[in-house]
Each structure stands twice: as structure tokens, then as C-alpha cells.
Amino acid sequence: MADSARVLEQAEALLRRVSPEAQRMRVRARKRRWAAFWRRLKIAVLAVLATMFAAGLIGQFVTPLGIGGLLLTMAAMALVGLTILFWPGAPEATPETLVQADIRLLPQRTEEWLERQRPALPAPAQRLADGIGVRLEALVPQLATLDPAEPAAVEIRKLLGEELPELISGYQRVPAALRREDRNGKSPDRQLVDGLEVVDSELARMTEQLASGDLHRLATQGRFLELKYRGDGEG
């Protein structure tokens, strides 16, 4: 039985690795890491050039640098560049920081946090987490222009910044040996999956509502242009 369970777990792990949702999450995470690296490298190069330019101005208009000055300049350039390259990045998202995140960054920060929690989740919950990650990706452009004071923004912040983290954190607080045991008719594993299904359906509903609002605004603007310009032309 133990060997069969181990084989089953290995098969489930393989399916999770090759699932389209999991692959998309890994691709997005890799793109974010490379984008952050190139952004930091660009800043480091600009800072090194600025240091070199400042040293040139000092040597030209203040005092000749000499060998010692050149060595000091090279040391300063290396120090500036390496400091920028190896300076600690933004701290990882936590349930405490998610609830305070900018609404425009909340989907990405939530996805990053969810990706780190994924290995500790049971297989069905991992598949749901992958699907939620895909929905979060689709939500990003819709929140770019959303007023944080709008009821929709408040609702999204509550779901992503409070309820989803509390659901997963609550599951993780349960001892691993007890997560498959039924309590009141449901095991913690089952309760987690049910909760993630609710989160997934709520995200789908919110995305559809935001999209319907965009479509309504587009139709209104199109009607306005039609009345203004075609109406004037007919007059």
C-alpha cells in the first residue's frame, strides 16, 4: 500500500509539472525574475557611467585625478555597480503585506505568494492554485485603472488580501498527520479544496463583472461618437 501511494503521489506530481496552468505560472515567474535582473543591471550600468562622468568632471575642472584618483574612481565604480546588483530586492509578499498592497499590484503579489505556498498543498489544491494564478494574470489589466475606493476594488482586496491567505494559512496550521482525517464530515484537505473552488469561482465572477463594465463603457463611448460625429454630418 505504501508503494502504491508513493507511485500515485509521483504520478500526481508529474501531472502537476506538465499541466498548462503550472507551466504558465513557471513561465511568468521566470519572466519576472529576468525582468527584475535586467532592470537592476540597467540601473547599475547607468550608475557606473554616472560615477565615471562625475570623476571626469572633477579631473577636468577641479583637480587632476592622477593614478591614485583613477584607482579610486575604478574602485568607486565597482562598488556602486556591485552594490546595486546585489542589493536585496523587494521583500517577499506575506499575508500582512498583501492586505496593504496597491490594488494594481495585488494580483501579481498574490500570485507570487501563492506560488510559494503551492508545494505544501495537496494535489487537488495545487491544480486549483494554478487555475487561480491564471485568473490573477487576467485580472491585472482590469485593475490598472480601477479606483481603489470603488466597491469592486474593496471586494477584490478582501478576497485576495484577506480571505485567500487566511484559507491557506489556516490549512497550513493543521498538523500534516491530521489533514486527511475527516472532522465534521470533511477533512482539512477537502475543506481547503472547497474553499479554493469558491475563490476560483469568485475571481471568475469579478473578472466578468469588470469586463462587462469595460464593455459598457466602450459601447457608451462608441454611441457618443456616433451621435456626435455622424449626427453632425447628417445635420
Disulfide bonds with the S-S distance in Angstrom:
none
